[in-house]
Amino acid sequence: MIKKVLSALFRKPATKKSFTKSGEFVPVSESYRGKIIFDPDLCIGCLLCTRTCPTGAIKITENKKVTFELDKCIFCGQCKENCPKNAIDFSSDFLMVSRNREEIKTSVN
């Protein structure tokens, strides 16, 4: 037991730093899925994104207001893959932390 504890203390962390020593962002990989980008002009209202989202993070109201609840999103990319008009994409933005749930919702009219 002590051997495992001591080896864990001196092992390098599995996580990567977000910033360099000079304060610049560390570049993310091309496959990284950050904040959702939605283009309402391309959307045809087919609702495939809402049907394929495994967590129900995408809501479309009757007046066609689209809301992405990032606190529910697992960034799986199903919405993007199933959108026939490519109205949904992901940015490389990884700073999405907030203490207020309303701040991390993306709404588009």
DSSP file (Angstrom, degrees, kcal/mol; ACC not computed):
  #  RESIDUE AA STRUCTURE BP1 BP2  ACC     N-H-->O    O-->H-N    N-H-->O    O-->H-N    TCO  KAPPA ALPHA  PHI   PSI    X-CA   Y-CA   Z-CA
    1    1 A M     >        0   0    0      0, 0.0     4,-2.0     0, 0.0     5,-0.2   0.000 360.0 360.0 360.0 -47.1    0.0    0.0    0.0
    2    2 A I  H  >  +     0   0    0      1,-0.2     4,-2.6     2,-0.2     5,-0.2   0.869 360.0  57.0 -63.5 -35.9    2.7    2.5    1.0
    3    3 A K  H  > S+     0   0    0      1,-0.2     4,-2.2     2,-0.2    -1,-0.2   0.910 107.6  47.6 -61.4 -42.2    4.6    1.6   -2.3
    4    4 A K  H  > S+     0   0    0      2,-0.2     4,-2.0     1,-0.2    -2,-0.2   0.898 112.0  49.6 -65.7 -41.4    1.5    2.6   -4.3
    5    5 A V  H  X S+     0   0    0     -4,-2.0     4,-1.6     2,-0.2    -2,-0.2   0.928 112.5  46.8 -64.3 -45.5    1.1    5.9   -2.4
    6    6 A L  H  X S+     0   0    0     -4,-2.6     4,-1.2     1,-0.2    -2,-0.2   0.885 111.6  50.7 -66.0 -38.8    4.7    6.9   -2.8
    7    7 A S  H  < S+     0   0    0     -4,-2.2     4,-0.5    -5,-0.2    -1,-0.2   0.876 109.4  51.7 -67.7 -34.9    4.7    6.0   -6.5
    8    8 A A  H >< S+     0   0    0     -4,-2.0     3,-0.5     1,-0.2    -1,-0.2   0.838 104.9  57.4 -68.1 -32.5    1.6    8.1   -7.1
    9    9 A L  H 3< S+     0   0    0     -4,-1.6    -1,-0.2     1,-0.2    -2,-0.2   0.835 113.4  37.8 -65.9 -32.8    3.2   11.1   -5.3
   10   10 A F  T 3< S+     0   0    0     -4,-1.2    -1,-0.2    -3,-0.2     2,-0.2   0.360  92.5 107.6-104.8   5.0    6.1   11.2   -7.7
   11   11 A R  S <  S-     0   0    0     -3,-0.5     3,-0.1    -4,-0.5    -3,-0.0  -0.555  77.1-106.6 -81.1 147.3    4.3   10.3  -10.9
   12   12 A K        -     0   0    0     -2,-0.2    -1,-0.1     1,-0.1    -2,-0.1  -0.444  44.1 -99.3 -68.7 146.4    3.7   13.0  -13.6
   13   13 A P        -     0   0    0      0, 0.0    -1,-0.1     0, 0.0     0, 0.0  -0.347  18.7-137.6 -67.6 149.9    0.1   14.3  -13.7
   14   14 A A  S    S+     0   0    0     -3,-0.1     2,-0.1     2,-0.1    -2,-0.0   0.642  79.7  84.6 -80.5 -15.8   -2.1   12.8  -16.5
   15   15 A T  S    S-     0   0    0      1,-0.0     2,-0.3     0, 0.0     0, 0.0  -0.451  73.7-130.8 -87.0 160.7   -3.6   16.2  -17.2
   16   16 A K        -     0   0    0     -2,-0.1     2,-0.2    10,-0.0    -2,-0.1  -0.824  24.6-108.7-108.8 150.8   -2.2   18.9  -19.5
   17   17 A K        -     0   0    0     -2,-0.3     9,-0.1     1,-0.1     3,-0.0  -0.497  14.6-148.9 -76.6 147.1   -1.7   22.5  -18.6
   18   18 A S  S    S+     0   0    0     -2,-0.2     8,-2.5     7,-0.1     2,-0.3   0.715  79.3  41.1 -85.9 -23.7   -4.0   25.1  -20.3
   19   19 A F  B    S-A   25   0A   0      6,-0.3     6,-0.2     2,-0.0     2,-0.1  -0.910  75.4-128.2-127.6 151.3   -1.5   27.9  -20.3
   20   20 A T    >   -     0   0    0      4,-3.0     3,-1.7    -2,-0.3     6,-0.1  -0.349  43.4 -95.4 -82.8 175.1    2.2   28.2  -21.0
   21   21 A K  T 3  S+     0   0    0      1,-0.3    -1,-0.1     2,-0.1    -2,-0.0   0.796 127.0  56.8 -63.7 -27.0    4.5   29.9  -18.5
   22   22 A S  T 3  S-     0   0    0      2,-0.1    -1,-0.3     1,-0.0    -3,-0.0   0.476 122.6-105.4 -83.7  -1.1    4.1   33.2  -20.4
   23   23 A G  S <  S+     0   0    0     -3,-1.7     2,-0.2     1,-0.3    -2,-0.1   0.504  75.9 134.6  93.4   4.5    0.3   33.0  -20.1
   24   24 A E        -     0   0    0      1,-0.1    -4,-3.0    -5,-0.0    -1,-0.3  -0.548  61.5-100.4 -85.6 153.8   -0.5   32.0  -23.6
   25   25 A F  B     -A   19   0A   0     -6,-0.2    -6,-0.3    -2,-0.2    -1,-0.1  -0.442  30.0-122.3 -70.4 143.9   -3.0   29.2  -24.3
   26   26 A V        -     0   0    0     -8,-2.5    -1,-0.1    -2,-0.1   -10,-0.0  -0.754  38.5-107.9 -80.7 130.9   -1.7   25.8  -25.2
   27   27 A P        -     0   0    0      0, 0.0     2,-0.2     0, 0.0    -1,-0.1  -0.308  32.0-137.3 -62.8 143.7   -3.1   24.8  -28.6
   28   28 A V        -     0   0    0      1,-0.1    64,-0.0    64,-0.1    65,-0.0  -0.609  26.0 -94.0 -97.6 161.5   -5.8   22.1  -28.6
   29   29 A S    >   -     0   0    0     -2,-0.2     3,-1.4     1,-0.1    -1,-0.1  -0.262  32.4-112.5 -71.5 161.7   -6.0   19.2  -31.0
   30   30 A E  T 3  S+     0   0    0      1,-0.3    -1,-0.1     3,-0.0    -2,-0.0   0.789 116.4  57.2 -64.8 -27.8   -8.1   19.4  -34.2
   31   31 A S  T 3  S+     0   0    0      2,-0.1    -1,-0.3    61,-0.0     2,-0.1   0.502  79.3 118.9 -83.5  -2.9  -10.5   16.8  -32.8
   32   32 A Y    <   -     0   0    0     -3,-1.4     2,-0.7     1,-0.1    58,-0.1  -0.412  54.3-150.0 -65.8 135.4  -11.2   18.9  -29.7
   33   33 A R        +     0   0    0     -2,-0.1    59,-0.2    42,-0.1     3,-0.1  -0.919  27.9 161.9-110.3 107.4  -14.9   19.8  -29.3
   34   34 A G        -     0   0    0     57,-2.5    60,-0.2    -2,-0.7    58,-0.1   0.166  49.6 -11.3 -98.5-142.5  -15.3   23.1  -27.5
   35   35 A K  S    S-     0   0    0     58,-1.1    56,-3.1    55,-0.2    -1,-0.3  -0.233  78.8-103.3 -61.0 145.1  -18.2   25.5  -27.3
   36   36 A I  E     -B   90   0B   0     54,-0.2     2,-0.5    -3,-0.1    54,-0.3  -0.486  27.9-157.2 -74.4 135.9  -21.1   25.0  -29.8
   37   37 A I  E     -B   89   0B   0     52,-3.2    52,-2.6    -2,-0.2     2,-0.4  -0.970  12.9-172.0-111.9 126.0  -21.3   27.2  -32.8
   38   38 A F  E     -B   88   0B   0     -2,-0.5    50,-0.2    50,-0.2    49,-0.1  -0.976  15.0-159.9-124.8 130.2  -24.8   27.4  -34.4
   39   39 A D    >>  -     0   0    0     48,-2.7     3,-1.1    -2,-0.4     4,-1.0  -0.893   3.3-170.0-108.2 102.0  -25.7   29.2  -37.6
   40   40 A P  T 34 S+     0   0    0      0, 0.0    -1,-0.1     0, 0.0    47,-0.1   0.750  83.1  64.6 -65.6 -22.7  -29.5   29.9  -37.6
   41   41 A D  T 34 S+     0   0    0      1,-0.2    46,-0.0    46,-0.1    -2,-0.0   0.805 105.7  43.8 -70.0 -27.7  -29.5   30.8  -41.3
   42   42 A L  T <4 S+     0   0    0     -3,-1.1    -1,-0.2    45,-0.1    45,-0.2   0.704  91.0 103.9 -86.7 -21.1  -28.5   27.3  -42.2
   43   43 A C     <  -     0   0    0     -4,-1.0    40,-0.0    44,-0.1    -5,-0.0  -0.407  45.6-174.6 -68.1 131.6  -30.9   25.6  -39.9
   44   44 A I        -     0   0    0     -2,-0.1    -1,-0.1     0, 0.0    -3,-0.0   0.365  45.1-114.7-105.7   1.9  -34.0   24.1  -41.6
   45   45 A G        +     0   0    0      1,-0.1    -2,-0.1    19,-0.0    19,-0.0   0.810  66.1 144.2  73.1  31.1  -35.8   23.1  -38.4
   46   46 A C        -     0   0    0      1,-0.1    -1,-0.1     0, 0.0    -3,-0.0   0.655  52.2-139.3 -77.0 -15.4  -35.7   19.3  -39.0
   47   47 A L     >  +     0   0    0      1,-0.1     4,-1.9     3,-0.0     5,-0.2   0.581  62.0 130.2  67.3  13.5  -35.1   18.6  -35.3
   48   48 A L  H  >  +     0   0    0      1,-0.2     4,-2.1     2,-0.2     5,-0.2   0.868  70.0  56.6 -62.4 -34.7  -32.5   15.9  -36.0
   49   49 A C  H  > S+     0   0    0      1,-0.2     4,-1.1     2,-0.2    -1,-0.2   0.907 108.2  45.8 -63.7 -41.2  -30.2   17.5  -33.5
   50   50 A T  H  4 S+     0   0    0      1,-0.2    -1,-0.2     2,-0.2    -2,-0.2   0.859 113.9  49.2 -71.0 -34.2  -32.7   17.3  -30.7
   51   51 A R  H  < S+     0   0    0     -4,-1.9    -2,-0.2     1,-0.2    -1,-0.2   0.824 115.1  42.6 -74.1 -31.6  -33.6   13.7  -31.5
   52   52 A T  H  < S+     0   0    0     -4,-2.1    -1,-0.2    -5,-0.2    -2,-0.2   0.587  84.4 106.6 -93.6  -9.9  -30.0   12.5  -31.6
   53   53 A C    ><  -     0   0    0     -4,-1.1     3,-0.6    -5,-0.2     5,-0.1  -0.578  58.6-155.7 -70.9 117.1  -28.7   14.4  -28.6
   54   54 A P  T 3  S+     0   0    0      0, 0.0    -1,-0.2     0, 0.0    -4,-0.0   0.706  90.0  40.0 -70.0 -18.1  -28.3   11.7  -25.9
   55   55 A T  T 3  S-     0   0    0     -3,-0.0    -2,-0.1     0, 0.0    18,-0.0   0.466 105.5-118.4-109.0  -2.8  -28.6   14.1  -23.0
   56   56 A G    <   +     0   0    0     -3,-0.6    17,-0.1    -6,-0.1    -6,-0.1   0.839  63.2 145.6  69.8  32.7  -31.4   16.4  -24.2
   57   57 A A        +     0   0    0     15,-0.2    12,-3.2    11,-0.1     2,-0.5   0.593  50.6  74.4 -79.5 -10.7  -29.1   19.4  -24.2
   58   58 A I  E     -C   68   0C   0     10,-0.2     2,-0.4    -8,-0.2    10,-0.2  -0.911  60.1-178.2-110.1 125.6  -30.7   21.0  -27.3
   59   59 A K  E     -C   67   0C   0      8,-2.6     8,-2.9    -2,-0.5     2,-0.5  -0.972   8.5-171.6-122.4 134.8  -34.1   22.6  -27.0
   60   60 A I  E     -C   66   0C   0     -2,-0.4     6,-0.2     6,-0.2     2,-0.1  -0.985  14.9-152.9-125.9 120.2  -36.1   24.2  -29.8
   61   61 A T    >   -     0   0    0      4,-2.1     3,-1.7    -2,-0.5    -2,-0.0  -0.266  33.5 -97.1 -85.1 174.8  -39.2   26.1  -28.8
   62   62 A E  T 3  S+     0   0    0      1,-0.3    -1,-0.1     2,-0.1    -2,-0.0   0.817 125.1  55.9 -62.7 -31.6  -42.3   26.7  -31.0
   63   63 A N  T 3  S-     0   0    0      2,-0.1    -1,-0.3     1,-0.0    -2,-0.0   0.162 122.8-107.1 -88.6  21.1  -41.0   30.2  -32.0
   64   64 A K    <   +     0   0    0     -3,-1.7     2,-0.6     1,-0.2    -2,-0.1   0.742  65.4 154.9  63.4  29.4  -37.8   28.5  -33.3
   65   65 A K        -     0   0    0     42,-0.0    -4,-2.1     2,-0.0     2,-0.5  -0.793  31.1-151.2 -85.3 123.9  -35.6   29.7  -30.5
   66   66 A V  E     -CD  60 108C   0     42,-2.9    42,-3.0    -2,-0.6     2,-0.4  -0.836  13.4-173.2-101.4 130.1  -32.7   27.2  -30.2
   67   67 A T  E     -CD  59 107C   0     -8,-2.9    -8,-2.6    -2,-0.5     2,-0.6  -0.989  11.0-162.1-125.9 127.4  -31.0   26.7  -26.8
   68   68 A F  E     -CD  58 106C   0     38,-3.0    38,-2.5    -2,-0.4     2,-1.1  -0.940  10.2-154.6-105.6 114.5  -27.9   24.6  -26.2
   69   69 A E  E >>  - D   0 105C   0    -12,-3.2     3,-1.8    -2,-0.6     4,-1.3  -0.760   8.8-171.8 -92.2  97.3  -27.5   23.8  -22.5
   70   70 A L  T 34 S+     0   0    0     34,-1.3    -1,-0.2    -2,-1.1    35,-0.1   0.691  79.9  66.8 -67.8 -18.5  -23.8   23.3  -22.2
   71   71 A D  T 34 S+     0   0    0      1,-0.2    -1,-0.3    30,-0.2    34,-0.1   0.704 110.4  37.2 -73.8 -16.8  -24.1   22.0  -18.6
   72   72 A K  T <4 S+     0   0    0     -3,-1.8    -2,-0.2   -15,-0.1    -1,-0.2   0.656  95.5 103.3 -99.8 -22.7  -25.9   19.0  -20.0
   73   73 A C     <  -     0   0    0     -4,-1.3    -5,-0.0   -16,-0.2   -20,-0.0  -0.362  47.6-169.9 -67.6 135.3  -23.9   18.6  -23.2
   74   74 A I        -     0   0    0     -2,-0.1    -1,-0.1     0, 0.0    -4,-0.1   0.270  40.5-123.3-105.6   8.5  -21.3   15.8  -23.3
   75   75 A F        +     0   0    0      1,-0.1   -42,-0.1    -5,-0.0    -2,-0.1   0.849  60.8 147.2  55.8  40.9  -19.7   17.1  -26.5
   76   76 A C        -     0   0    0      1,-0.0    -1,-0.1     0, 0.0    -3,-0.0   0.751  55.0-131.0 -77.9 -24.9  -20.2   13.8  -28.3
   77   77 A G     >  +     0   0    0     12,-0.0     4,-2.5     3,-0.0     5,-0.2   0.524  67.1 128.7  88.1   6.0  -20.8   15.5  -31.7
   78   78 A Q  H  > S+     0   0    0      1,-0.2     4,-1.9     2,-0.2     5,-0.1   0.886  72.7  53.6 -61.5 -38.4  -24.0   13.6  -32.6
   79   79 A C  H  > S+     0   0    0      1,-0.2     4,-0.9     2,-0.2    -1,-0.2   0.922 111.5  44.9 -62.6 -44.0  -25.8   16.9  -33.3
   80   80 A K  H >4 S+     0   0    0      1,-0.2     3,-0.6     2,-0.2    -2,-0.2   0.919 112.9  50.2 -66.2 -44.7  -23.1   18.0  -35.7
   81   81 A E  H 3< S+     0   0    0     -4,-2.5    -1,-0.2     1,-0.2    -2,-0.2   0.824 115.1  43.2 -64.8 -32.1  -22.9   14.7  -37.5
   82   82 A N  H 3< S+     0   0    0     -4,-1.9    -1,-0.2    -5,-0.2    -2,-0.2   0.523  83.8 107.3 -95.0  -6.2  -26.6   14.4  -38.0
   83   83 A C    X<  -     0   0    0     -4,-0.9     3,-1.0    -3,-0.6     5,-0.1  -0.627  55.4-158.9 -75.4 116.7  -27.3   18.0  -39.1
   84   84 A P  T 3  S+     0   0    0      0, 0.0    -1,-0.2     0, 0.0    -4,-0.0   0.713  90.5  42.2 -70.5 -18.8  -28.0   17.8  -42.9
   85   85 A K  T 3  S-     0   0    0     -3,-0.0    -2,-0.1   -43,-0.0    -3,-0.0   0.301 106.4-120.2-109.9   7.9  -27.2   21.5  -43.4
   86   86 A N    <   +     0   0    0     -3,-1.0   -43,-0.1    -6,-0.2    -6,-0.1   0.878  62.2 146.3  54.6  41.9  -24.0   21.8  -41.2
   87   87 A A        +     0   0    0    -45,-0.2   -48,-2.7   -49,-0.1     2,-0.4   0.615  56.0  65.2 -80.8 -12.9  -25.7   24.4  -39.0
   88   88 A I  E     +B   38   0B   0    -50,-0.2     2,-0.3    -8,-0.2   -50,-0.2  -0.927  58.8 152.4-116.8 135.1  -23.9   23.1  -35.9
   89   89 A D  E     -B   37   0B   0    -52,-2.6   -52,-3.2    -2,-0.4     2,-0.4  -0.891  34.9-119.9-145.4 174.5  -20.1   23.1  -35.3
   90   90 A F  E     -B   36   0B   0     -2,-0.3   -54,-0.2   -54,-0.3   -55,-0.2  -0.967  18.4-144.9-123.1 140.0  -17.7   23.2  -32.4
   91   91 A S        -     0   0    0    -56,-3.1   -57,-2.5    -2,-0.4   -54,-0.0  -0.339  25.6-117.3 -88.4 177.6  -15.1   25.8  -31.6
   92   92 A S  S    S+     0   0    0    -59,-0.2     2,-0.4   -58,-0.1   -64,-0.1   0.205  73.0 128.8 -97.4  14.1  -11.7   25.2  -30.0
   93   93 A D        +     0   0    0    -58,-0.2   -58,-1.1     1,-0.1    -2,-0.1  -0.574  27.2 169.5 -73.2 120.1  -12.8   27.3  -27.1
   94   94 A F        +     0   0    0     -2,-0.4     2,-1.3   -60,-0.2    -1,-0.1   0.443  49.6  93.4-114.2  -0.8  -12.2   25.4  -23.8
   95   95 A L        +     0   0    0      1,-0.2    -1,-0.1     2,-0.0    -2,-0.0  -0.708  41.9 132.8 -93.1  87.4  -12.8   28.2  -21.2
   96   96 A M        +     0   0    0     -2,-1.3     2,-0.3     2,-0.0    -1,-0.2  -0.036  24.8 136.6-125.1  29.7  -16.4   27.6  -20.5
   97   97 A V        +     0   0    0      2,-0.0     2,-0.3    -3,-0.0    -2,-0.0  -0.607  19.4 153.7 -86.1 137.8  -16.5   27.6  -16.7
   98   98 A S        -     0   0    0     -2,-0.3    -2,-0.0     1,-0.1     6,-0.0  -0.983  44.4-144.5-156.9 152.2  -19.2   29.5  -14.8
   99   99 A R  S    S+     0   0    0     -2,-0.3     2,-0.5     1,-0.1    -1,-0.1   0.507  90.3  71.5 -92.3  -6.7  -20.9   29.4  -11.5
  100  100 A N    >>  -     0   0    0      1,-0.1     3,-1.1    -3,-0.0     4,-0.6  -0.948  69.8-153.7-114.4 119.0  -24.2   30.4  -13.1
  101  101 A R  G >4 S+     0   0    0     -2,-0.5     3,-0.9     1,-0.3   -30,-0.2   0.823  94.0  61.9 -61.1 -32.3  -26.0   27.9  -15.3
  102  102 A E  G >4 S+     0   0    0      1,-0.2     3,-1.0     2,-0.2    -1,-0.3   0.807  96.7  60.1 -65.1 -28.4  -27.7   30.6  -17.3
  103  103 A E  G <4 S+     0   0    0     -3,-1.1    -1,-0.2     1,-0.2    -2,-0.2   0.744 102.6  51.3 -72.1 -23.0  -24.3   31.9  -18.5
  104  104 A I  G << S+     0   0    0     -3,-0.9   -34,-1.3    -4,-0.6     2,-0.4   0.292  87.0 100.9-101.1  11.8  -23.3   28.6  -20.1
  105  105 A K  E <   -D   69   0C   0     -3,-1.0     2,-0.6   -36,-0.2   -36,-0.2  -0.802  61.3-150.8 -91.4 136.7  -26.5   28.4  -22.2
  106  106 A T  E     -D   68   0C   0    -38,-2.5   -38,-3.0    -2,-0.4     2,-0.4  -0.940  18.5-176.1-108.0 114.5  -26.2   29.3  -25.8
  107  107 A S  E     -D   67   0C   0     -2,-0.6     2,-0.4   -40,-0.2   -40,-0.2  -0.915   7.1-176.7-115.5 139.0  -29.5   30.7  -27.2
  108  108 A V  E      D   66   0C   0    -42,-3.0   -42,-2.9    -2,-0.4   -69,-0.0  -0.999 360.0 360.0-133.9 131.8  -30.2   31.7  -30.7
  109  109 A N              0   0    0     -2,-0.4    -1,-0.1   -44,-0.2   -42,-0.1   0.434 360.0 360.0 -87.7 360.0  -33.5   33.2  -32.1
